[in-house]
Amino acid sequence: MKTRKTPLRKCVGCGEHKDKRELIRVVRSKEGQISIDPTGKLNGRGAYLCNTIACLDKAIKEKSLQRSFKSMINQETIDELRRNMEK
């Protein structure tokens, strides 16, 4: 039997390559709304983060999350992402 490759994605916060299932997908819809995608199947531009507040803070500080989405992220959205990661 053939072994399947595990899909790897890069965390925009720390820059480490990890298994796709270990990371959280953050997605920007066509309307510009940014949210967490628990299924990994929502339409839109996606970026991956480790499930830690430290990676989220680093991605915000270095503006790598904004670069991934090619748009500004307001403070309300950042607070919502932080609340969802703490769960």
C-alpha positions, 0 to 999 in steps of 0.5 A: 500500500502507498503511504499518503503524504501529510499536508504541511503548512507554515505558521505565519507567526513562528514560521515553522512547518507543521502538519495541517491538522495541528494548525488553525486556519484563519480565513478572509472572505470576499466580503473582507470578514476575517474569522477562524475556519474550524473545518478548513473548507471555507472559501476565501484567502487562508493563513495558518497559525499555531494554536498559541497566543504567542504565535498570534501576537507575533503575527500581529506584531510583525504584520505577517497576518495582514500581509497574508490577507493583503488588508488591514486587521482591526482591533475587534477582529484581533480580540475575537481571534484571541478569544477563540484561541483561548478556548 
